[in-house]
Amino acid sequence: MVIFKERMRMAIKKLKVDFPGKDLFIDLFGDQVYLVGGTVRDCLLYKKITSSQDIDLVVVNSSYQAIEKKLRRHGKTNTVGRSFAVVKFSYQGNTVDIAVPRRDRKKEAAGHGHTNFTIESGPQVTLEEDLSRRDFTCNSIALRLQDDVLVDPFRGVAAIRNQRIIMTSPESFADDPLRVLRSARFASVHGFSISNDIYRQAKSIPLNELSAERISDELFRLLLESTDPARGLGEYLRLTVLEKLYPELAALATTIQDAHFHPERDEQGHHTVWAHTLITVSIAKKLAARFTLSEEQTLALLLAALLHDAGKATTTRWEFKRERMSITSMFHDSVGVRVSQEILDRLRVETRKNYPLRKTVLNLIQQHHRLYELYRNRQAISFKAITRIVKDMAEEDFLLVLLDFADRRSRHATPLAFRGLDAISRWFLAQKDKYQVNRDTIAPLILGRHLLALGVAPGVAMGRMLKEMYDRQLNGEFKTREDGLAIVSRSLRSLAGKPKHTR
């Protein structure tokens, strides 16, 4: 902490930001233009603006119309955010949000949600008023572009120095319930601790008014942006987010596991499914980075790690087994698929950038014990078993390897202290290489057009024959199209030679 604070002092002394268009904005608005929000926070934390960072500016003592008029002479302006007093300005291939200071007033005193506001904006609103409506003090800082002077009326710099997430305004914190979820993400992404006031207030903030899109977007950002998303998910439990939005997962925090097979424990020393889940997510995140998965694959793996044991809350039982009382969770994988379907339905998860996110997550949950079962019976495993699993996973079987490893590794005394995959994972990958099972080798060799050429008419019979031939291909009965067509020809001749039954 001492080292971090010293670095913060140095960062503040040397804080100078630069981004495309900065000089233009100073020329147009002089000392009235400020950089605000998360960009300032990240500059203080990381001493730079990343290429993906949103640039948000506020221009004081000016009207929306005057700002837009000045900007349109130099680039493209988009007034889609006019109701929020924001101009989207495109300049040299970059887009910047430029706003007029605003204050938000509630329409209904008891109402929650971002739609329950009347927005006032214009030169009569001060910069401090604009900063006061923001969620956390670390985000309520402004930087004057002309001379890099910080404006910090709510001690946001001190909060960053102390690595704390503090409400800017306790009175208005509940105005947007998403702030509860955002506090968990910021804690996870930046390694900050959440103030006790937020925990206390979060208990009474309803989250049911949040749209599915906002909830899922916040969860996805937590999983993707944090190097250790398990920390943010742990905050979801403390902030009652799990209880209100994901009760199926909240139940895992009070579902115990057999300590003999699951030595992992939560903060209180309990062997819970939730403790196991968080460790599995942490391992999955490390694996995603190590194997440079795409963003969509990473999200699929992390969602599957989060949901893979969701079925245990309703399937966990005491059972006398192996001469002792044991805790078992029979069929939790198939039950977990149904539970996960309900969660993904609520979040409206389908595809993401054309990637079959929902399908992949559910496949991973359904199959998450399958690799270990194959390994246990490896003496009897053949080409057929390997091709089937690759087919069933729709070519995302490597994600299954990673999930299987993360699930098993979570039981280790030092679960994150690994350098690579273990013997079980390597065995499966070696079997794939041995049998040359890949996207090309499991593609159907016999297609409808081939059957048409042999005189098979389109219809139900053709469909049955195509399925039968694909099953035989996956069973290893033929490996070339010629061999497959020879089987079809023999089958057709056999059918032709059979007498037709008449009444």
Secondary structure as a PSIPRED ss2 file (coil, helix, strand):
# PSIPRED VFORMAT (PSIPRED V4.0)

   1 M C   1.000  0.000  0.000
   2 V H   0.000  1.000  0.000
   3 I H   0.000  1.000  0.000
   4 F H   0.000  1.000  0.000
   5 K H   0.000  1.000  0.000
   6 E H   0.000  1.000  0.000
   7 R H   0.000  1.000  0.000
   8 M H   0.000  1.000  0.000
   9 R H   0.000  1.000  0.000
  10 M H   0.000  1.000  0.000
  11 A H   0.000  1.000  0.000
  12 I H   0.000  1.000  0.000
  13 K H   0.000  1.000  0.000
  14 K H   0.000  1.000  0.000
  15 L C   1.000  0.000  0.000
  16 K C   1.000  0.000  0.000
  17 V C   1.000  0.000  0.000
  18 D C   1.000  0.000  0.000
  19 F C   1.000  0.000  0.000
  20 P C   1.000  0.000  0.000
  21 G C   1.000  0.000  0.000
  22 K H   0.000  1.000  0.000
  23 D H   0.000  1.000  0.000
  24 L H   0.000  1.000  0.000
  25 F H   0.000  1.000  0.000
  26 I H   0.000  1.000  0.000
  27 D H   0.000  1.000  0.000
  28 L H   0.000  1.000  0.000
  29 F H   0.000  1.000  0.000
  30 G H   0.000  1.000  0.000
  31 D H   0.000  1.000  0.000
  32 Q H   0.000  1.000  0.000
  33 V E   0.000  0.000  1.000
  34 Y E   0.000  0.000  1.000
  35 L E   0.000  0.000  1.000
  36 V E   0.000  0.000  1.000
  37 G C   1.000  0.000  0.000
  38 G H   0.000  1.000  0.000
  39 T H   0.000  1.000  0.000
  40 V H   0.000  1.000  0.000
  41 R H   0.000  1.000  0.000
  42 D H   0.000  1.000  0.000
  43 C H   0.000  1.000  0.000
  44 L H   0.000  1.000  0.000
  45 L H   0.000  1.000  0.000
  46 Y H   0.000  1.000  0.000
  47 K C   1.000  0.000  0.000
  48 K C   1.000  0.000  0.000
  49 I C   1.000  0.000  0.000
  50 T C   1.000  0.000  0.000
  51 S C   1.000  0.000  0.000
  52 S C   1.000  0.000  0.000
  53 Q C   1.000  0.000  0.000
  54 D C   1.000  0.000  0.000
  55 I C   1.000  0.000  0.000
  56 D E   0.000  0.000  1.000
  57 L E   0.000  0.000  1.000
  58 V E   0.000  0.000  1.000
  59 V E   0.000  0.000  1.000
  60 V C   1.000  0.000  0.000
  61 N C   1.000  0.000  0.000
  62 S C   1.000  0.000  0.000
  63 S C   1.000  0.000  0.000
  64 Y H   0.000  1.000  0.000
  65 Q H   0.000  1.000  0.000
  66 A H   0.000  1.000  0.000
  67 I H   0.000  1.000  0.000
  68 E H   0.000  1.000  0.000
  69 K H   0.000  1.000  0.000
  70 K H   0.000  1.000  0.000
  71 L H   0.000  1.000  0.000
  72 R C   1.000  0.000  0.000
  73 R C   1.000  0.000  0.000
  74 H C   1.000  0.000  0.000
  75 G C   1.000  0.000  0.000
  76 K E   0.000  0.000  1.000
  77 T E   0.000  0.000  1.000
  78 N E   0.000  0.000  1.000
  79 T C   1.000  0.000  0.000
  80 V C   1.000  0.000  0.000
  81 G C   1.000  0.000  0.000
  82 R H   0.000  1.000  0.000
  83 S H   0.000  1.000  0.000
  84 F H   0.000  1.000  0.000
  85 A C   1.000  0.000  0.000
  86 V E   0.000  0.000  1.000
  87 V E   0.000  0.000  1.000
  88 K E   0.000  0.000  1.000
  89 F E   0.000  0.000  1.000
  90 S E   0.000  0.000  1.000
  91 Y E   0.000  0.000  1.000
  92 Q C   1.000  0.000  0.000
  93 G C   1.000  0.000  0.000
  94 N E   0.000  0.000  1.000
  95 T E   0.000  0.000  1.000
  96 V E   0.000  0.000  1.000
  97 D E   0.000  0.000  1.000
  98 I E   0.000  0.000  1.000
  99 A E   0.000  0.000  1.000
 100 V C   1.000  0.000  0.000
 101 P C   1.000  0.000  0.000
 102 R E   0.000  0.000  1.000
 103 R E   0.000  0.000  1.000
 104 D E   0.000  0.000  1.000
 105 R E   0.000  0.000  1.000
 106 K E   0.000  0.000  1.000
 107 K C   1.000  0.000  0.000
 108 E C   1.000  0.000  0.000
 109 A C   1.000  0.000  0.000
 110 A C   1.000  0.000  0.000
 111 G C   1.000  0.000  0.000
 112 H C   1.000  0.000  0.000
 113 G C   1.000  0.000  0.000
 114 H C   1.000  0.000  0.000
 115 T C   1.000  0.000  0.000
 116 N C   1.000  0.000  0.000
 117 F E   0.000  0.000  1.000
 118 T E   0.000  0.000  1.000
 119 I E   0.000  0.000  1.000
 120 E E   0.000  0.000  1.000
 121 S E   0.000  0.000  1.000
 122 G C   1.000  0.000  0.000
 123 P C   1.000  0.000  0.000
 124 Q C   1.000  0.000  0.000
 125 V C   1.000  0.000  0.000
 126 T C   1.000  0.000  0.000
 127 L H   0.000  1.000  0.000
 128 E H   0.000  1.000  0.000
 129 E H   0.000  1.000  0.000
 130 D H   0.000  1.000  0.000
 131 L H   0.000  1.000  0.000
 132 S H   0.000  1.000  0.000
 133 R C   1.000  0.000  0.000
 134 R C   1.000  0.000  0.000
 135 D C   1.000  0.000  0.000
 136 F E   0.000  0.000  1.000
 137 T H   0.000  1.000  0.000
 138 C H   0.000  1.000  0.000
 139 N H   0.000  1.000  0.000
 140 S C   1.000  0.000  0.000
 141 I C   1.000  0.000  0.000
 142 A E   0.000  0.000  1.000
 143 L E   0.000  0.000  1.000
 144 R E   0.000  0.000  1.000
 145 L C   1.000  0.000  0.000
 146 Q C   1.000  0.000  0.000
 147 D C   1.000  0.000  0.000
 148 D C   1.000  0.000  0.000
 149 V E   0.000  0.000  1.000
 150 L E   0.000  0.000  1.000
 151 V E   0.000  0.000  1.000
 152 D C   1.000  0.000  0.000
 153 P C   1.000  0.000  0.000
 154 F C   1.000  0.000  0.000
 155 R C   1.000  0.000  0.000
 156 G H   0.000  1.000  0.000
 157 V H   0.000  1.000  0.000
 158 A H   0.000  1.000  0.000
 159 A H   0.000  1.000  0.000
 160 I H   0.000  1.000  0.000
 161 R H   0.000  1.000  0.000
 162 N C   1.000  0.000  0.000
 163 Q C   1.000  0.000  0.000
 164 R E   0.000  0.000  1.000
 165 I E   0.000  0.000  1.000
 166 I C   1.000  0.000  0.000
 167 M E   0.000  0.000  1.000
 168 T C   1.000  0.000  0.000
 169 S C   1.000  0.000  0.000
 170 P C   1.000  0.000  0.000
 171 E C   1.000  0.000  0.000
 172 S C   1.000  0.000  0.000
 173 F H   0.000  1.000  0.000
 174 A H   0.000  1.000  0.000
 175 D H   0.000  1.000  0.000
 176 D C   1.000  0.000  0.000
 177 P C   1.000  0.000  0.000
 178 L H   0.000  1.000  0.000
 179 R H   0.000  1.000  0.000
 180 V H   0.000  1.000  0.000
 181 L H   0.000  1.000  0.000
 182 R H   0.000  1.000  0.000
 183 S H   0.000  1.000  0.000
 184 A H   0.000  1.000  0.000
 185 R H   0.000  1.000  0.000
 186 F H   0.000  1.000  0.000
 187 A H   0.000  1.000  0.000
 188 S H   0.000  1.000  0.000
 189 V H   0.000  1.000  0.000
 190 H H   0.000  1.000  0.000
 191 G C   1.000  0.000  0.000
 192 F C   1.000  0.000  0.000
 193 S E   0.000  0.000  1.000
 194 I E   0.000  0.000  1.000
 195 S C   1.000  0.000  0.000
 196 N H   0.000  1.000  0.000
 197 D H   0.000  1.000  0.000
 198 I H   0.000  1.000  0.000
 199 Y H   0.000  1.000  0.000
 200 R H   0.000  1.000  0.000
 201 Q H   0.000  1.000  0.000
 202 A H   0.000  1.000  0.000
 203 K C   1.000  0.000  0.000
 204 S C   1.000  0.000  0.000
 205 I C   1.000  0.000  0.000
 206 P C   1.000  0.000  0.000
 207 L C   1.000  0.000  0.000
 208 N C   1.000  0.000  0.000
 209 E C   1.000  0.000  0.000
 210 L C   1.000  0.000  0.000
 211 S C   1.000  0.000  0.000
 212 A H   0.000  1.000  0.000
 213 E H   0.000  1.000  0.000
 214 R H   0.000  1.000  0.000
 215 I H   0.000  1.000  0.000
 216 S H   0.000  1.000  0.000
 217 D H   0.000  1.000  0.000
 218 E H   0.000  1.000  0.000
 219 L H   0.000  1.000  0.000
 220 F H   0.000  1.000  0.000
 221 R H   0.000  1.000  0.000
 222 L H   0.000  1.000  0.000
 223 L H   0.000  1.000  0.000
 224 L H   0.000  1.000  0.000
 225 E H   0.000  1.000  0.000
 226 S C   1.000  0.000  0.000
 227 T C   1.000  0.000  0.000
 228 D C   1.000  0.000  0.000
 229 P H   0.000  1.000  0.000
 230 A H   0.000  1.000  0.000
 231 R H   0.000  1.000  0.000
 232 G H   0.000  1.000  0.000
 233 L H   0.000  1.000  0.000
 234 G H   0.000  1.000  0.000
 235 E H   0.000  1.000  0.000
 236 Y H   0.000  1.000  0.000
 237 L H   0.000  1.000  0.000
 238 R H   0.000  1.000  0.000
 239 L C   1.000  0.000  0.000
 240 T C   1.000  0.000  0.000
 241 V H   0.000  1.000  0.000
 242 L H   0.000  1.000  0.000
 243 E H   0.000  1.000  0.000
 244 K H   0.000  1.000  0.000
 245 L H   0.000  1.000  0.000
 246 Y C   1.000  0.000  0.000
 247 P H   0.000  1.000  0.000
 248 E H   0.000  1.000  0.000
 249 L H   0.000  1.000  0.000
 250 A H   0.000  1.000  0.000
 251 A H   0.000  1.000  0.000
 252 L H   0.000  1.000  0.000
 253 A H   0.000  1.000  0.000
 254 T H   0.000  1.000  0.000
 255 T C   1.000  0.000  0.000
 256 I E   0.000  0.000  1.000
 257 Q C   1.000  0.000  0.000
 258 D C   1.000  0.000  0.000
 259 A C   1.000  0.000  0.000
 260 H C   1.000  0.000  0.000
 261 F C   1.000  0.000  0.000
 262 H C   1.000  0.000  0.000
 263 P C   1.000  0.000  0.000
 264 E C   1.000  0.000  0.000
 265 R C   1.000  0.000  0.000
 266 D C   1.000  0.000  0.000
 267 E C   1.000  0.000  0.000
 268 Q C   1.000  0.000  0.000
 269 G C   1.000  0.000  0.000
 270 H C   1.000  0.000  0.000
 271 H C   1.000  0.000  0.000
 272 T E   0.000  0.000  1.000
 273 V H   0.000  1.000  0.000
 274 W H   0.000  1.000  0.000
 275 A H   0.000  1.000  0.000
 276 H H   0.000  1.000  0.000
 277 T H   0.000  1.000  0.000
 278 L H   0.000  1.000  0.000
 279 I H   0.000  1.000  0.000
 280 T H   0.000  1.000  0.000
 281 V H   0.000  1.000  0.000
 282 S H   0.000  1.000  0.000
 283 I H   0.000  1.000  0.000
 284 A H   0.000  1.000  0.000
 285 K H   0.000  1.000  0.000
 286 K H   0.000  1.000  0.000
 287 L H   0.000  1.000  0.000
 288 A H   0.000  1.000  0.000
 289 A H   0.000  1.000  0.000
 290 R H   0.000  1.000  0.000
 291 F C   1.000  0.000  0.000
 292 T C   1.000  0.000  0.000
 293 L C   1.000  0.000  0.000
 294 S C   1.000  0.000  0.000
 295 E H   0.000  1.000  0.000
 296 E H   0.000  1.000  0.000
 297 Q H   0.000  1.000  0.000
 298 T H   0.000  1.000  0.000
 299 L H   0.000  1.000  0.000
 300 A H   0.000  1.000  0.000
 301 L H   0.000  1.000  0.000
 302 L H   0.000  1.000  0.000
 303 L H   0.000  1.000  0.000
 304 A H   0.000  1.000  0.000
 305 A H   0.000  1.000  0.000
 306 L H   0.000  1.000  0.000
 307 L H   0.000  1.000  0.000
 308 H C   1.000  0.000  0.000
 309 D C   1.000  0.000  0.000
 310 A C   1.000  0.000  0.000
 311 G C   1.000  0.000  0.000
 312 K H   0.000  1.000  0.000
 313 A H   0.000  1.000  0.000
 314 T H   0.000  1.000  0.000
 315 T H   0.000  1.000  0.000
 316 T E   0.000  0.000  1.000
 317 R E   0.000  0.000  1.000
 318 W E   0.000  0.000  1.000
 319 E E   0.000  0.000  1.000
 320 F E   0.000  0.000  1.000
 321 K E   0.000  0.000  1.000
 322 R C   1.000  0.000  0.000
 323 E C   1.000  0.000  0.000
 324 R E   0.000  0.000  1.000
 325 M E   0.000  0.000  1.000
 326 S E   0.000  0.000  1.000
 327 I E   0.000  0.000  1.000
 328 T E   0.000  0.000  1.000
 329 S E   0.000  0.000  1.000
 330 M C   1.000  0.000  0.000
 331 F C   1.000  0.000  0.000
 332 H H   0.000  1.000  0.000
 333 D H   0.000  1.000  0.000
 334 S H   0.000  1.000  0.000
 335 V H   0.000  1.000  0.000
 336 G H   0.000  1.000  0.000
 337 V H   0.000  1.000  0.000
 338 R H   0.000  1.000  0.000
 339 V H   0.000  1.000  0.000
 340 S H   0.000  1.000  0.000
 341 Q H   0.000  1.000  0.000
 342 E H   0.000  1.000  0.000
 343 I H   0.000  1.000  0.000
 344 L H   0.000  1.000  0.000
 345 D H   0.000  1.000  0.000
 346 R H   0.000  1.000  0.000
 347 L H   0.000  1.000  0.000
 348 R C   1.000  0.000  0.000
 349 V C   1.000  0.000  0.000
 350 E C   1.000  0.000  0.000
 351 T C   1.000  0.000  0.000
 352 R E   0.000  0.000  1.000
 353 K C   1.000  0.000  0.000
 354 N C   1.000  0.000  0.000
 355 Y E   0.000  0.000  1.000
 356 P C   1.000  0.000  0.000
 357 L H   0.000  1.000  0.000
 358 R H   0.000  1.000  0.000
 359 K H   0.000  1.000  0.000
 360 T H   0.000  1.000  0.000
 361 V H   0.000  1.000  0.000
 362 L H   0.000  1.000  0.000
 363 N H   0.000  1.000  0.000
 364 L H   0.000  1.000  0.000
 365 I H   0.000  1.000  0.000
 366 Q H   0.000  1.000  0.000
 367 Q H   0.000  1.000  0.000
 368 H C   1.000  0.000  0.000
 369 H C   1.000  0.000  0.000
 370 R H   0.000  1.000  0.000
 371 L H   0.000  1.000  0.000
 372 Y H   0.000  1.000  0.000
 373 E H   0.000  1.000  0.000
 374 L H   0.000  1.000  0.000
 375 Y H   0.000  1.000  0.000
 376 R H   0.000  1.000  0.000
 377 N C   1.000  0.000  0.000
 378 R H   0.000  1.000  0.000
 379 Q H   0.000  1.000  0.000
 380 A H   0.000  1.000  0.000
 381 I C   1.000  0.000  0.000
 382 S C   1.000  0.000  0.000
 383 F H   0.000  1.000  0.000
 384 K H   0.000  1.000  0.000
 385 A H   0.000  1.000  0.000
 386 I H   0.000  1.000  0.000
 387 T H   0.000  1.000  0.000
 388 R H   0.000  1.000  0.000
 389 I H   0.000  1.000  0.000
 390 V H   0.000  1.000  0.000
 391 K H   0.000  1.000  0.000
 392 D H   0.000  1.000  0.000
 393 M C   1.000  0.000  0.000
 394 A C   1.000  0.000  0.000
 395 E C   1.000  0.000  0.000
 396 E C   1.000  0.000  0.000
 397 D H   0.000  1.000  0.000
 398 F H   0.000  1.000  0.000
 399 L H   0.000  1.000  0.000
 400 L H   0.000  1.000  0.000
 401 V H   0.000  1.000  0.000
 402 L H   0.000  1.000  0.000
 403 L H   0.000  1.000  0.000
 404 D H   0.000  1.000  0.000
 405 F H   0.000  1.000  0.000
 406 A H   0.000  1.000  0.000
 407 D H   0.000  1.000  0.000
 408 R H   0.000  1.000  0.000
 409 R H   0.000  1.000  0.000
 410 S C   1.000  0.000  0.000
 411 R C   1.000  0.000  0.000
 412 H C   1.000  0.000  0.000
 413 A C   1.000  0.000  0.000
 414 T C   1.000  0.000  0.000
 415 P C   1.000  0.000  0.000
 416 L C   1.000  0.000  0.000
 417 A C   1.000  0.000  0.000
 418 F C   1.000  0.000  0.000
 419 R C   1.000  0.000  0.000
 420 G C   1.000  0.000  0.000
 421 L C   1.000  0.000  0.000
 422 D C   1.000  0.000  0.000
 423 A H   0.000  1.000  0.000
 424 I H   0.000  1.000  0.000
 425 S H   0.000  1.000  0.000
 426 R H   0.000  1.000  0.000
 427 W H   0.000  1.000  0.000
 428 F H   0.000  1.000  0.000
 429 L H   0.000  1.000  0.000
 430 A H   0.000  1.000  0.000
 431 Q H   0.000  1.000  0.000
 432 K H   0.000  1.000  0.000
 433 D H   0.000  1.000  0.000
 434 K H   0.000  1.000  0.000
 435 Y H   0.000  1.000  0.000
 436 Q C   1.000  0.000  0.000
 437 V C   1.000  0.000  0.000
 438 N C   1.000  0.000  0.000
 439 R C   1.000  0.000  0.000
 440 D C   1.000  0.000  0.000
 441 T C   1.000  0.000  0.000
 442 I C   1.000  0.000  0.000
 443 A C   1.000  0.000  0.000
 444 P C   1.000  0.000  0.000
 445 L C   1.000  0.000  0.000
 446 I C   1.000  0.000  0.000
 447 L C   1.000  0.000  0.000
 448 G H   0.000  1.000  0.000
 449 R H   0.000  1.000  0.000
 450 H H   0.000  1.000  0.000
 451 L H   0.000  1.000  0.000
 452 L H   0.000  1.000  0.000
 453 A H   0.000  1.000  0.000
 454 L C   1.000  0.000  0.000
 455 G C   1.000  0.000  0.000
 456 V C   1.000  0.000  0.000
 457 A C   1.000  0.000  0.000
 458 P C   1.000  0.000  0.000
 459 G C   1.000  0.000  0.000
 460 V H   0.000  1.000  0.000
 461 A H   0.000  1.000  0.000
 462 M H   0.000  1.000  0.000
 463 G H   0.000  1.000  0.000
 464 R H   0.000  1.000  0.000
 465 M H   0.000  1.000  0.000
 466 L H   0.000  1.000  0.000
 467 K H   0.000  1.000  0.000
 468 E H   0.000  1.000  0.000
 469 M H   0.000  1.000  0.000
 470 Y H   0.000  1.000  0.000
 471 D H   0.000  1.000  0.000
 472 R H   0.000  1.000  0.000
 473 Q H   0.000  1.000  0.000
 474 L H   0.000  1.000  0.000
 475 N C   1.000  0.000  0.000
 476 G C   1.000  0.000  0.000
 477 E C   1.000  0.000  0.000
 478 F C   1.000  0.000  0.000
 479 K C   1.000  0.000  0.000
 480 T C   1.000  0.000  0.000
 481 R H   0.000  1.000  0.000
 482 E H   0.000  1.000  0.000
 483 D H   0.000  1.000  0.000
 484 G H   0.000  1.000  0.000
 485 L H   0.000  1.000  0.000
 486 A H   0.000  1.000  0.000
 487 I H   0.000  1.000  0.000
 488 V H   0.000  1.000  0.000
 489 S H   0.000  1.000  0.000
 490 R H   0.000  1.000  0.000
 491 S H   0.000  1.000  0.000
 492 L H   0.000  1.000  0.000
 493 R H   0.000  1.000  0.000
 494 S H   0.000  1.000  0.000
 495 L H   0.000  1.000  0.000
 496 A H   0.000  1.000  0.000
 497 G H   0.000  1.000  0.000
 498 K C   1.000  0.000  0.000
 499 P C   1.000  0.000  0.000
 500 K C   1.000  0.000  0.000
 501 H C   1.000  0.000  0.000
 502 T C   1.000  0.000  0.000
 503 R C   1.000  0.000  0.000
